[in-house]
């Protein structure tokens, strides 16, 4: 019986040398990683000849009859089966061992056309994870309805995702209650220790780690900036939301800093659109000279409403996240949130490679950015000091 080995790929073709026959010939057997071992074993166990064929897509092997005799049958079969087993264990190029990772992404706000989700995906791509190839992301968004987060977190657990990326305190808390075994990466949160997400920043313990934006630690700087921008600052409003696990920390930090600066504070809580309206109406009645808005996924979602109300009542606004200033707020001072989302991909990568969340320290920002909206300043009749403009990382005209 004569069998044609066929056309084989240039980069995977290799020679397997068999035992020398009594006549001193060397058996060249052309094979690939994908050659069916069972077929070869069957052929080698018979009196079979193989023919190599010259082709533009293969090495230029000239046709040659090769005889496999019965003396070499067992050795040829064993060698070919071993080769096939080795080949089967080799990963295909770009597939990371053929594993397709499943990552859950839980967010209180919409993830559609979000600069933050784009930053996260960019970070994953830079680390070799591409959606549709070796990565599947299970997107779950509460679209501002925080009561949906527990059920969305439960869905991700039921899907048995490899890791959950949770955005902001409400989502992190929901994921924490849903699982104690699936690793959770905090993309952004203010006070992970005070919120009970981790035992400490250096040694998180449990199944949660990630990044902290130190939202409760920037109060003194926010108050200092306001006193430089707003003449005769005497009363500052503090807008917080009880839906955030860090609102107490933020409120206490700002109030302590204001007291040290000789400025009174007026705390207002809001967890709905209407309550935000009521809060600004109250601050206007009390003649607040400015407002500091706490860092919160809810306030980020409502950033346009907040910016419009601040302008309506003529109240200069201060934030910890630049997206609020891009929406029309006056000044922001805090970490670059998009960078946090980009960095969170690094945590996902380490966990997928075997690291335990309990052993990965929580990262804190080492640099902060100052963003000023000059258009809003003009609308409020304010002149931003030149010193602040020179220090600003970005000035929106």
N, C-alpha and C positions, 0 to 999 in steps of 0.2 A: 504494500500500500504506500502511496506517495501523498504527502500532505504539504501544502504551500503555507509557510509561516505568515505570509501577507506583508503588507507595508507597515513599518513600525516607525514611531516618532523619532526624529533625529536626536532629541535631547534625552530620551529615556532608554534608547537601545543600548544593550551591553552584551558582552560575550561571557558565556559560562564555559570554562574549560573542563572537559570530562577527562576521565582516566585515559592514558595512552593505550591504544590497542596493541596487540602483539606486532602488528605491522608498523608501529611507530607513528601512526596518524594521530592528529589532535582533533577532537570533536569540537567545532565551533557551533554553539547553539545561540541563536539570536532570540532575545526575549525582551519584555518590557515589564514595568511595574504593574501594568494592568492585564498581563497575559494570564489566561485562566489556568491555574495550576492543575486542576483535575484533567483538562484536556491534554496537557503536556505529559502528565503522569500516565495517562492511558496510552498515549502515543509511544512514550519511551518504553512501555512494558511490552510493546510489539516490535516486530521487525519493520521499522518505519524510517523513511528518508525524509529530511527536511530540505526545502529549497529556499534560499535567500533570494530576494528579487531586487534588482536595481530600480530605484525610483527617485525622482527629484526631491521627494520629501524624506528620504532616508539616507543613511550613509551609502556610499556607492559600493555595495557588496555585489560581486559578480555571482551569478548562479553557480551553485556548487552542490553536488550530491554529498550528503553526509550520512554515514551508516551508523546506526546505534545497534551494537550487538547485545546478546543476552548477558554477557559477563558484566556489562556496565549498567544493566537495567535498574537494579536496586539503588546503586549509587546515584544514577541520574535522577531517578524519581525522588529520592530523599533530598538531593540538592535543589531541585526545582521547587519542591513543596516548601522548603525552608525559605527560598528566595521569595516565593509568592507571599508567605506569611509576613516576611519583613516588609515587603512592599505595601501590604494591606495596612500595616501600622503606621506608614508614613503619611503625614498630613498633606493635603493638596495645597498648592500655593495660595496664600492669602486667606485661608479658611481657619487659621488658628486651631489646627487639629480637628477641623470639621465641626467644632462646637458653635452653636448659635446661642448667644447669651440673651436672656430675657430680663429687661430692666423695667421696673415700674416707676412711673413719674406721677407724683401726687401734688396737685396745686390747688389753692383756694380760688385762684383767678384763672381766667381763660389762658390757654397756652397758644392760641392761634395768633400768628404774626407777632410773637413776643420776642423782644431782643434778648431776653434772658434764656429762653429755651434755645434760641439760635446760638447763644454763647456756649451753652451746655453741649449741644450737638457738635459744635466746632471743636470743643475740647475732646470729645469722644473720637471724632475723626482723626485728630492729631495723634491719638493713642492707638489707632488701628481698628476702631470699631465703626462700622458703617451700616446704617439701616438698610435692610433688604439683603445684606450679605451675611455678616456674622453677628448682627444685632437686631433685636426686636424690642421696641419700646412700647409699653402699654401706657398710653396717655390717659390720665384721669384728672378731670378738672371739675371743681364744684361751681364754677362760673359765679362766684360771689355768694353762693348759698352754703354757708359753712356747715349747716346741719347735714349736708350730703357727704361730708368728708368721712365719717365712720363707715358708711356702706361702701364708699369707693375704696377705702383702705382694705376692707374685707374682700373686695373683688380681687385686688392685687394679691392678697395672701392666698386666696383660693386658686389663683392662676399659678401659684408656686414660682413667682419671679425670683431671679437670683439676687436681686438687691432692689431696694426702694429708695428713690430720690424724693425727699419731702421738702416742699417749699414753705417756709415760714412756720411759726409756732403752731397754728391750728392744724396744719397738715401733719407736722411732726408728732403732735400729741395724738392725732387719730391713728397714725401708723404705729406708734408706740403701744397703744391699747390693742391694736389688731394682731400684733405678733411680737414674740420675744426671741424668735429664732432667725427670721430673715433679716439680713443686715439693712440698716437704714442710714442713708447719708443726708445730713442736714445741708441743704443748699444755702440757706440763710436763716438766721435767728438771732435774737438779741442777747439773751441770757440763758444759755443751755443748762448751766448748773442750777440757777435759781428756778428755772422752769421744771427741773426734775428730769431732764432728758439724759444727762450724763452725771457721773459721780464727781468728776473733776475734768478740767481741760486737758491736763497731762495724761490722765489715765481714765478714759471715759467709762470703762466697764460696760457690761451689757452688750446690746447689739446696735448701738447708735454712736455715730461720730460725724464729723463734717466741719462746717465753718460757722463761726460766730461773727456778727457784724458789730458787736460791742455797743449795741444801741443805747444801753443804759449808762455808758461811760462818757458820752460826748456832751452831756448837759452843760458843763461849765463853758465849753467852747461855743456852743450855740448862744448862750446868754451873753458871752463876751462879744460875739459878732453883732448881736442885736443892739447892744449898748453903743457900739461904734457907728451903726447905721441909723438908728432911730434917735433923734434928739430928745433929751429929757424923758427917757424911758422910765416909767414909774409902775406900770401895771402890764404884765404879760400873761396872755392866756396860754393854757396848756391843754391841747386837744389830744385825748387818748381814747382807746377803745377797750372795753372790758373783755372783748373776744380774744385779745392778745394776752398770752401768758406773761409778757414782759411789761405790760402797761404800768404796773406798780413801780418797777425799777426805773422806767423812763420818767415817770411823774416825780418820784422822789429825787432823782438826780437833778432834774431841772429846778425843782423847788428849792433844793439846797443851794444850788449855784446862784439862783436869783436872790435868795436871802443874803448870801455873802456879798452880792453886788448892791444890796439895798433896794431891790425891786420886789414888789408884791406880785403874787401869782393868783390866777383864777383858773381852776381846773374844770374842764368840761369833758364829759364822757359821751361817746356816740358809737352806735353799732348799726345804724341804718341811715339811709339817705335823709329821712326826715329829722333824725336826731342831729345830723351834721348841720342842717339848716337851723335848727333850734339853738345849737351851740354857738354859731356865729351871730345869731340874733341876740343872744344873751351877752356875748362879749362886746357887741356894739353898744348895747344898753349900758353896760358897766364901764364903757369908754376904755377898753383895753388898747394899749399903744401898739401891740404886736401880738402874734401868736406863734407858738412853737408846736408843730404837729409831730406827734410821736410816730416812730417807725412801725408800720403795720401793713400787712398785705391788703387789708380792707381800705386803708387810706390811700394806698398806692392805686388800687382799683378806682377809687373815687377822686383821683387827683385833679381832674378837670373841674368837678363840682367844687372842690375845696378852693382851687385857684380863683374860680369865678366869684365865689362868695367873699373871699378875702379882698378882691378888687371892688366888689359891690359895696362893702362896708368900709373900704379904705384902711384895711388892717394889714400891715406888712407881715409876711409869712416866712417862717424858717422851718427847714426840713433836714432830715438826715439822708435822704435819697434824691439823687439828681433828677429822676423822672418827674418828680413833682414840680421842679423848677422848669423843666422843659415844657410842662403843661401850663405854665403861667405863674408859678410861685416865685417868690423873690430871691431867696438864697437857700442853698443846701450845703451842708458840710458833713461828710461821712465817707465810708469806703465806696469804691466802685462796685456796685452790686453785680454788674455783668461779669466782672472779674471773678466774683465768688462762684457764679454758676459755671464759669469756665473751669475754675479750680476744682469744683465738685466732681468733674469727670475723672480727675486724678484719684480721688477716693474710690470711685467706682472701679477703676482699673486695678487698684491695689487689692480691693476685696475680691474681685473676680480672679485674681492671681493667687488667692489663698490667704491674704492678710485678714486678721480678725478686727472688727470695729473696736473692740475693747482695748486693743493695743495701739490704735492710731490716734494720736493727740488731736484735739480740736484746734483748728487754725484760727487765729485772730488777725485782723488786718494790720499791716505794718505801715501803711500809708493811707492818707485820706485826701479827698479832693474837695475843692471849694468851687462852686458854680454860682454865678450871679446872672440874673435876668435883668438887663438894663432897661428893656422895654417896659417891664413891670415897675421898675423903680421910677421911671418917668411918669407912668400912669398914676403912681401914688404920690408924686411930687417930691420924691426923695433924691438926694445927691449921694451916690456911693463914694466914700472916701477913696482917694487915689491909692492909698496904701493897700486897701482890700482888693481893688481892681488889679494891682500888680501881683498880688499873691494868688489871685484866682487862677484855677486850672482852665476854666472856660468862662467866657463872658458872652451871654446870649444877647445879641443886639435887638 
